Amino acid sequence: MPTRHQDLAGDLGVRGLPTLLLIKPGQPASRAPAQLSVDALLDWLHRAAG
């Protein structure tokens, strides 16, 4: 990860890649589980964006 993004990654609690976060007005609103099927990912996204 480039140095310029390490502080942001730390602030958001990113410890590894891939990490999927839903951000609402500047704050993490939801974090997706590590491995999701396409259907589960779409379900998570719809619920998290609610």
N, C-alpha and C positions, 0 to 999 in steps of 0.2 A: 504494500500500500504506500503510495507516495507520502512523504513526510508532511506535506501541506494538509493532508486529510487525517492524520493520526489523531489530532486533538478532537476533531469532530467525531471520528469513530469512537473514541473513548467517551466523549460526552453522551453519545447515543447508546453506549453499551455494546458496540459491535466488537466481538472477540474473534470472529472468523468469517470467511466468505464461503458460500453466499449467505447473506443476511437480508431478509426482506422485512422492512418496516413500513407501516403506514403513518405518514406524518400529517398531522392536522395543526394549523396555525403555529408552526415552528416547534412543535413537541411531538414525540413519538406517541401515537394513539394505540397502536397494536403491533405485535410482533408475530410473524407467521412461524408455525412449527417448522422444523428442519426440512423434512421431506414431505412434499404434498403431491398428490396427483393433480392433474389439470382441474378436475371437478372440485376437489377439495380446496384448491387454491382459489378458484372463482367463488366458492361458498365463503371462504375466509374473507376475501376481499369485499364481498357484498355485505357481510355482517359487520366487518370492521369499519367500513365507510358509512354505514347506516346513518 
